[in-house]
Amino acid sequence: MAKLIFRVSADNANEKVSVERMWVLVRERTSDGYLGVLDNEPAGIAENDELWLAPSFPFPAKHVINIEGRDANTAALALEVPHMR
């Protein structure tokens, strides 16, 4: 598990950017970083196809702000097909 900071353009005129810290299940290591799937639902970002419907998304190591070690549960989750909402 990797915790990333997401900076998302906000639709709200009072906010230009919404910032959210979220856990991502790392599914694969790539030459440029990692592929992962969102493991929690953001509180401050409206549901959208880019975060909620993507089966996985790439991210570089420089965006990781925390890690949680692998255990049997996360290893099994990483092998599953991501849920499509």
Sequence and secondary structure as in RCSB ss.txt:
>XXXX:A:sequence
MAKLIFRVSADNANEKVSVERMWVLVRERTSDGYLGVLDNEPAGIAENDELWLAPSFPFPAKHVINIEGRDANTA
ALALEVPHMR
>XXXX:A:secstr
 EEEEEEEE SSTT SEEEEEEEEEEEEE SSSEEEEE S  SSS   HHHHS S EEE GGGEEEE    HHHH
HHHHS     
